[in-house]
Amino acid sequence: MTKKHFEIIAKGISNIAREISNSSASNEEKHYGLIVLRNTMHELSVEFHKDNANFNEINFFESCKVEGYLGFIETKLANKEEN
């Protein structure tokens, strides 16, 4: 696979993360969905690196944007627990 393929996949994952975050689901459900998506992203990165030694996990993770959405939801959940 090439960098272009990785970019297309990262964009798809990012779109899914955004859809989860913006959905009408509860924050707990969003959190679960984003955790599953993050785990999928990590599993894909392992396989991508096996296929292409030049694969850059850090760039892939940043392009997927899952951690940002997950952090936002985790902050909301933490604030809810404090109240």
Backbone bond lengths (Angstrom), bond angles and torsions (degrees), N, CA, C in turn:
res aa  C-N    CA-C-N  psi(-1)  N-CA   C-N-CA  omega(-1)  CA-C   N-CA-C  phi
1 M - - - 1.448 - - 1.519 108.88 -
2 T 1.316 114.93 155.36 1.457 120.20 -178.40 1.525 111.00 -109.92
3 K 1.319 115.44 171.65 1.460 121.57 177.95 1.525 110.49 -55.24
4 K 1.324 116.59 -39.13 1.465 121.05 -179.80 1.540 110.70 -60.48
5 H 1.324 116.88 -41.48 1.469 120.33 177.62 1.533 110.78 -62.87
6 F 1.330 115.76 -44.43 1.465 119.89 -179.92 1.528 110.87 -62.37
7 E 1.325 116.51 -38.59 1.470 120.89 179.19 1.529 111.18 -65.31
8 I 1.312 116.89 -40.37 1.470 121.06 179.04 1.527 110.26 -64.27
9 I 1.320 116.71 -43.55 1.470 121.15 179.62 1.522 110.22 -65.93
10 A 1.336 117.47 -42.58 1.468 121.16 178.84 1.523 110.81 -61.76
11 K 1.329 117.14 -39.55 1.466 120.29 178.30 1.525 110.35 -63.87
12 G 1.331 117.16 -40.97 1.462 120.54 177.17 1.513 112.13 -62.32
13 I 1.320 116.65 -43.43 1.471 120.79 178.53 1.521 110.08 -64.45
14 S 1.325 116.96 -41.98 1.460 121.21 178.25 1.527 110.95 -60.90
15 N 1.326 116.84 -41.97 1.469 120.67 178.38 1.522 111.16 -62.51
16 I 1.319 116.75 -40.78 1.473 120.57 178.78 1.526 110.07 -65.67
17 A 1.343 116.97 -42.95 1.470 121.03 178.86 1.530 110.17 -59.59
18 R 1.330 116.80 -42.80 1.467 121.03 179.10 1.523 110.34 -64.13
19 E 1.331 116.92 -42.74 1.462 120.64 179.76 1.525 111.29 -63.03
20 I 1.316 116.67 -41.32 1.471 119.98 177.26 1.519 109.79 -61.94
21 S 1.322 116.10 -48.40 1.457 121.32 -176.98 1.520 112.59 -62.10
22 N 1.319 116.40 -36.44 1.473 120.86 -177.57 1.527 113.39 -91.10
23 S 1.312 117.31 2.18 1.466 120.07 -177.10 1.526 111.10 -73.79
24 S 1.302 115.50 170.61 1.466 121.25 178.70 1.536 111.89 -86.28
25 A 1.323 117.31 6.00 1.468 121.47 179.34 1.533 110.01 -65.59
26 S 1.315 115.63 160.79 1.469 119.65 175.51 1.527 108.80 -68.19
27 N 1.323 116.17 161.47 1.461 119.70 178.54 1.526 111.63 -61.98
28 E 1.324 117.14 -32.98 1.462 120.51 177.02 1.524 110.74 -64.59
29 E 1.327 116.10 -42.35 1.470 120.56 178.45 1.530 110.85 -67.64
30 K 1.313 116.35 -40.44 1.466 120.15 176.77 1.523 110.07 -61.48
31 H 1.325 116.14 -43.56 1.461 121.27 179.69 1.522 110.25 -58.71
32 Y 1.309 116.57 -47.65 1.460 120.77 179.29 1.531 110.91 -60.07
33 G 1.323 117.02 -47.73 1.459 121.10 179.89 1.518 112.26 -59.64
34 L 1.326 116.88 -40.98 1.463 120.71 179.90 1.527 111.86 -71.34
35 I 1.326 117.32 -32.92 1.473 120.31 175.83 1.531 109.55 -65.19
36 V 1.319 116.87 -44.41 1.469 120.75 177.95 1.528 109.97 -61.73
37 L 1.320 116.71 -43.26 1.460 120.68 179.29 1.525 110.89 -64.36
38 R 1.335 117.16 -40.95 1.468 120.52 177.92 1.525 110.56 -62.58
39 N 1.321 117.26 -43.62 1.460 120.11 178.79 1.525 111.29 -62.65
40 T 1.323 116.24 -39.36 1.465 121.01 176.77 1.525 110.06 -62.29
41 M 1.324 116.77 -44.59 1.456 122.58 178.85 1.532 110.77 -58.03
42 H 1.327 116.25 -44.13 1.465 120.39 179.49 1.529 111.41 -66.22
43 E 1.323 117.24 -42.27 1.464 120.39 178.60 1.527 111.12 -63.44
44 L 1.318 116.55 -41.72 1.459 120.19 177.13 1.528 110.83 -61.79
45 S 1.320 117.12 -40.65 1.467 119.85 -178.10 1.524 111.61 -63.21
46 V 1.318 117.43 -34.91 1.468 120.72 177.08 1.533 109.45 -62.95
47 E 1.324 115.91 -46.41 1.462 119.98 -179.55 1.532 111.64 -67.61
48 F 1.328 116.74 -38.59 1.469 120.26 179.11 1.522 110.77 -63.03
49 H 1.323 116.04 -40.00 1.472 119.61 -179.98 1.532 110.94 -66.93
50 K 1.327 117.27 -34.74 1.466 120.66 176.05 1.530 110.65 -64.18
51 D 1.332 115.61 -36.95 1.460 121.40 -177.80 1.527 112.33 -78.44
52 N 1.337 116.17 -33.58 1.458 120.29 -175.31 1.524 108.59 -140.93
53 A 1.325 116.89 109.39 1.468 121.83 -177.44 1.525 112.24 -62.76
54 N 1.323 117.70 -19.65 1.466 121.24 179.43 1.528 113.06 -87.77
55 F 1.322 116.89 -0.41 1.460 120.38 179.50 1.524 109.72 -59.95
56 N 1.329 116.09 132.04 1.467 121.92 -177.92 1.526 108.93 -108.01
57 E 1.322 115.53 104.90 1.465 121.08 -177.49 1.518 112.13 -61.33
58 I 1.318 116.76 -41.56 1.468 120.43 -176.66 1.524 110.52 -61.69
59 N 1.325 116.66 -47.38 1.471 119.30 178.13 1.522 111.18 -62.11
60 F 1.333 116.33 -39.91 1.462 120.61 179.69 1.526 110.52 -62.50
61 F 1.339 116.76 -48.29 1.464 120.57 -179.41 1.532 111.03 -61.07
62 E 1.331 116.46 -43.30 1.462 119.65 179.34 1.522 111.30 -64.16
63 S 1.321 117.14 -38.77 1.466 121.17 179.74 1.525 112.19 -68.38
64 C 1.321 116.76 -31.66 1.469 121.09 179.22 1.529 111.90 -70.23
65 K 1.321 117.85 -29.62 1.476 124.50 176.41 1.529 114.21 63.94
66 V 1.311 117.67 12.90 1.470 120.68 -178.07 1.523 110.72 -64.37
67 E 1.322 117.63 -42.70 1.470 120.82 -177.20 1.522 111.77 -60.35
68 G 1.333 117.16 -37.14 1.466 120.26 178.85 1.517 112.06 -64.82
69 Y 1.320 116.10 -46.90 1.463 120.01 177.84 1.526 110.86 -64.69
70 L 1.317 116.00 -39.99 1.465 120.38 -179.78 1.526 110.58 -65.15
71 G 1.322 116.87 -43.17 1.466 120.51 178.21 1.520 111.99 -60.45
72 F 1.318 116.39 -40.26 1.463 120.92 179.03 1.528 110.84 -62.44
73 I 1.326 116.77 -45.82 1.468 120.89 179.57 1.530 110.78 -66.75
74 E 1.325 116.96 -40.66 1.469 119.86 178.81 1.526 111.27 -62.72
75 T 1.326 117.08 -36.36 1.467 120.62 176.67 1.520 110.14 -64.74
76 K 1.344 116.60 -43.23 1.466 119.98 177.61 1.524 111.08 -60.88
77 L 1.327 116.42 -42.03 1.472 120.05 179.92 1.534 110.91 -66.30
78 A 1.319 116.77 -40.00 1.469 120.51 179.64 1.520 110.85 -65.58
79 N 1.324 117.29 -40.74 1.464 121.28 178.18 1.513 111.10 -65.69
80 K 1.324 116.96 -35.17 1.456 121.62 178.45 1.531 109.92 -64.76
81 E 1.333 116.57 -40.51 1.464 120.62 -179.76 1.520 111.97 -67.75
82 E 1.326 117.10 -30.01 1.461 120.95 -179.27 1.525 111.29 -72.47
83 N 1.330 116.57 -27.65 1.480 120.17 -176.05 1.479 112.40 -86.73
